[in-house]
Amino acid sequence: MSDPQMEKLRKQFTVSTQAEVAAFFELSLDTIRNWASKGMPGKRGKYNLIQIMRWALSVGPWKSDYYVKSVLASSIEEAGEGD
């Protein structure tokens, strides 16, 4: 996939407000504010839903050891491909 296509996809998964993040994840605004205080990625006007999902699964409230190991293994494999 070309860079312009990837950029288009990233923009499709970016929202402007914490209320939109809450709606996407079907959570309360208070929960999203709590997540933000705990390090959820994003800033006012630009919240990437993919990054938030990755954060939630890797270190956030939905932390999954399976997900962390999978991402770590994938990163190690990618690093080894450059050798």
N, C-alpha and C positions, 0 to 999 in steps of 0.2 A: 504494500500500500504506500502510495507516495506521501510526502510530507503535507501537501495541501489537503489531501483526503484525511490524514490523521488530525490535522488542525481543525477541520470541519467537525470530526467526531468529538474532539475535545470540547469544542464550543457547544455541541449539542448536550453535553453532560455537565455544563457549567450553569449555575444559577446565581442570582444576585443577592438573595436574602436568606437568613437563617430560617425564616418561615417557609421558604420554598424547599430548603433542605428537610425540614420537618415533614412537609407534605410528601416529599419523595419517599422518605423512609417510613411514613405513616407513624410518626412519633410526635410528641408534644413539643412546642417551642421551648418550654422549660428544659426538656431533655437535651435539645440541641444546644441551648445556652450552657448547660452543664458540660456537654462534650467539648464545647469551645474552650471552656475554662480548664479542661484537662488536656488540651493540645490538639484538638481537631484541626486539620488543615483548612486553610481558607482565610479570607479576610473580607471585610465589608465590601460588598459589590462583586465578589468573585469566589464562589465555592464550587470546586470541582468534585462532583459526586463520585467519580471513580477513585480519586485520592482519598476521599472521606471513607469510602467502603474499605479500601486497603488499610487505612489507619484503624478503623473499627475492628477489622479482623486480625490485624497484626499486633497492635499494642493497646487498642481501645477497648470499649466495653464488650465487644463481641469476640474478644481474643480467642483464636483457634490455634491450638498447637499444630494441628494438621496443616492449616494454611501457612503458618510461619515456616514449618519445615519444608513445605512445597515451594514457597518463594525462595527460601535459602538454597535449596537444592537446585532450583532453576538458575539462580544467580551464579552459583558455583559452576554449573555446566556451561553457562554463557561465557564466564571468565576463562574457562578452559579451552573454549573454541578458538580463542585468539592466539593460542600457543603454536 
